[in-house]
Amino acid sequence: MPYAEVDVLALFALELSLRADEPGEDEQRQLTFEEWREDLFDAPDLTQEGSFAVVSSGEPVSYAALSVDPSTGRGRNERTATAAAHRNRGLATLAKLAQLR
């Protein structure tokens, strides 16, 4: 499902649940919902139509976020992730394939 159709609070909750899995030695600063929405979800280059979430029982469980540079038309992956309880089922692949269509 495109980001534009996903419950933004549920997507933020998924993002928070994935923070502990990110590589790196330093603990990341926890963003508030408002900061996350402004800096990431509503970023001008993040495409709501080209970023997709896989939803199970009404909640996003995996996603692939895509940014596009309007001047060049080039896209870049911002992040692809899946909730721990839903891994190893190919859900991130499904989100990526949706981006390619």
Short mmCIF file of the C-alpha atoms (twelve columns), coordinates in Angstrom:
data_MODEL
# 
_entry.id   MODEL 
# 
loop_
_atom_site.group_PDB 
_atom_site.id 
_atom_site.type_symbol 
_atom_site.label_atom_id 
_atom_site.label_alt_id 
_atom_site.label_comp_id 
_atom_site.label_asym_id 
_atom_site.label_seq_id 
_atom_site.Cartn_x 
_atom_site.Cartn_y 
_atom_site.Cartn_z 
_atom_site.pdbx_PDB_model_num 
ATOM 1   C CA . MET A 1   0.000  0.000   0.000   1 
ATOM 2   C CA . PRO A 2   1.418  3.461   -0.860  1 
ATOM 3   C CA . TYR A 3   2.513  5.620   2.064   1 
ATOM 4   C CA . ALA A 4   -0.253 8.077   1.195   1 
ATOM 5   C CA . GLU A 5   -2.794 5.405   2.271   1 
ATOM 6   C CA . VAL A 6   -1.003 4.194   5.427   1 
ATOM 7   C CA . ASP A 7   -1.881 5.354   8.935   1 
ATOM 8   C CA . VAL A 8   1.040  7.682   9.645   1 
ATOM 9   C CA . LEU A 9   0.959  7.034   13.412  1 
ATOM 10  C CA . ALA A 10  1.145  3.276   12.814  1 
ATOM 11  C CA . LEU A 11  4.075  3.789   10.450  1 
ATOM 12  C CA . PHE A 12  5.841  5.875   13.102  1 
ATOM 13  C CA . ALA A 13  5.225  3.122   15.684  1 
ATOM 14  C CA . LEU A 14  6.787  0.595   13.289  1 
ATOM 15  C CA . GLU A 15  9.767  2.897   12.786  1 
ATOM 16  C CA . LEU A 16  10.263 3.188   16.555  1 
ATOM 17  C CA . SER A 17  10.135 -0.578  16.968  1 
ATOM 18  C CA . LEU A 18  12.890 -0.977  14.365  1 
ATOM 19  C CA . ARG A 19  15.360 1.507   15.868  1 
ATOM 20  C CA . ALA A 20  17.038 -1.111  18.060  1 
ATOM 21  C CA . ASP A 21  17.928 -3.156  14.952  1 
ATOM 22  C CA . GLU A 22  19.850 -0.397  13.213  1 
ATOM 23  C CA . PRO A 23  23.582 -1.003  12.935  1 
ATOM 24  C CA . GLY A 24  25.981 1.287   14.711  1 
ATOM 25  C CA . GLU A 25  27.605 1.667   18.072  1 
ATOM 26  C CA . ASP A 26  25.987 4.884   19.203  1 
ATOM 27  C CA . GLU A 27  22.473 4.969   20.558  1 
ATOM 28  C CA . GLN A 28  20.288 6.960   18.211  1 
ATOM 29  C CA . ARG A 29  18.401 9.998   19.379  1 
ATOM 30  C CA . GLN A 30  14.713 9.211   19.676  1 
ATOM 31  C CA . LEU A 31  12.657 11.480  17.427  1 
ATOM 32  C CA . THR A 32  9.266  12.715  18.492  1 
ATOM 33  C CA . PHE A 33  6.372  12.042  16.136  1 
ATOM 34  C CA . GLU A 34  6.418  15.675  15.024  1 
ATOM 35  C CA . GLU A 35  10.168 15.592  14.291  1 
ATOM 36  C CA . TRP A 36  9.886  12.286  12.428  1 
ATOM 37  C CA . ARG A 37  6.956  13.495  10.379  1 
ATOM 38  C CA . GLU A 38  8.599  16.798  9.444   1 
ATOM 39  C CA . ASP A 39  12.126 15.471  8.827   1 
ATOM 40  C CA . LEU A 40  11.328 12.127  7.221   1 
ATOM 41  C CA . PHE A 41  7.709  11.411  6.331   1 
ATOM 42  C CA . ASP A 42  6.907  14.868  4.943   1 
ATOM 43  C CA . ALA A 43  10.383 15.474  3.482   1 
ATOM 44  C CA . PRO A 44  10.014 17.160  0.082   1 
ATOM 45  C CA . ASP A 45  11.930 14.447  -1.773  1 
ATOM 46  C CA . LEU A 46  10.176 11.457  -0.156  1 
ATOM 47  C CA . THR A 47  7.575  10.209  -2.584  1 
ATOM 48  C CA . GLN A 48  4.338  9.141   -0.925  1 
ATOM 49  C CA . GLU A 49  3.290  7.373   -4.127  1 
ATOM 50  C CA . GLY A 50  6.623  5.563   -4.546  1 
ATOM 51  C CA . SER A 51  7.111  4.494   -0.920  1 
ATOM 52  C CA . PHE A 52  5.208  1.383   0.094   1 
ATOM 53  C CA . ALA A 53  4.223  -0.449  3.254   1 
ATOM 54  C CA . VAL A 54  3.075  -4.032  3.653   1 
ATOM 55  C CA . VAL A 55  0.087  -4.120  5.991   1 
ATOM 56  C CA . SER A 56  -1.090 -7.050  8.113   1 
ATOM 57  C CA . SER A 57  -4.265 -6.857  10.214  1 
ATOM 58  C CA . GLY A 58  -4.462 -3.136  9.459   1 
ATOM 59  C CA . GLU A 59  -0.939 -2.337  10.702  1 
ATOM 60  C CA . PRO A 60  2.209  -1.723  8.640   1 
ATOM 61  C CA . VAL A 61  4.757  -4.490  9.244   1 
ATOM 62  C CA . SER A 62  7.292  -3.764  6.496   1 
ATOM 63  C CA . TYR A 63  8.168  -0.841  4.266   1 
ATOM 64  C CA . ALA A 64  10.416 0.530   1.573   1 
ATOM 65  C CA . ALA A 65  10.809 4.320   1.473   1 
ATOM 66  C CA . LEU A 66  11.865 6.080   -1.722  1 
ATOM 67  C CA . SER A 67  13.105 9.609   -2.330  1 
ATOM 68  C CA . VAL A 68  13.194 11.207  -5.762  1 
ATOM 69  C CA . ASP A 69  15.281 14.157  -6.912  1 
ATOM 70  C CA . PRO A 70  12.800 16.131  -9.041  1 
ATOM 71  C CA . SER A 71  15.554 17.847  -11.032 1 
ATOM 72  C CA . THR A 72  17.071 14.580  -12.262 1 
ATOM 73  C CA . GLY A 73  14.217 12.122  -11.767 1 
ATOM 74  C CA . ARG A 74  16.606 9.802   -9.957  1 
ATOM 75  C CA . GLY A 75  15.390 7.858   -6.980  1 
ATOM 76  C CA . ARG A 76  17.180 6.465   -3.965  1 
ATOM 77  C CA . ASN A 77  16.174 4.036   -1.289  1 
ATOM 78  C CA . GLU A 78  15.798 5.751   2.051   1 
ATOM 79  C CA . ARG A 79  15.187 2.641   4.089   1 
ATOM 80  C CA . THR A 80  13.695 -0.818  3.862   1 
ATOM 81  C CA . ALA A 81  12.734 -2.648  7.030   1 
ATOM 82  C CA . THR A 82  10.440 -5.297  8.476   1 
ATOM 83  C CA . ALA A 83  9.149  -5.793  12.007  1 
ATOM 84  C CA . ALA A 84  10.998 -8.640  13.755  1 
ATOM 85  C CA . ALA A 85  7.885  -10.799 14.125  1 
ATOM 86  C CA . HIS A 86  7.271  -10.654 10.366  1 
ATOM 87  C CA . ARG A 87  10.760 -11.262 8.996   1 
ATOM 88  C CA . ASN A 88  11.855 -14.034 6.628   1 
ATOM 89  C CA . ARG A 89  8.591  -13.967 4.688   1 
ATOM 90  C CA . GLY A 90  9.687  -11.811 1.759   1 
ATOM 91  C CA . LEU A 91  7.674  -8.761  2.875   1 
ATOM 92  C CA . ALA A 92  10.492 -6.268  2.270   1 
ATOM 93  C CA . THR A 93  10.858 -7.746  -1.200  1 
ATOM 94  C CA . LEU A 94  7.150  -7.181  -1.796  1 
ATOM 95  C CA . ALA A 95  7.506  -3.520  -0.768  1 
ATOM 96  C CA . LYS A 96  10.529 -3.102  -3.068  1 
ATOM 97  C CA . LEU A 97  8.722  -4.739  -5.988  1 
ATOM 98  C CA . ALA A 98  5.814  -2.335  -5.498  1 
ATOM 99  C CA . GLN A 99  8.286  0.540   -5.855  1 
ATOM 100 C CA . LEU A 100 9.528  -0.800  -9.157  1 
ATOM 101 C CA . ARG A 101 6.068  -0.921  -10.727 1 
# 
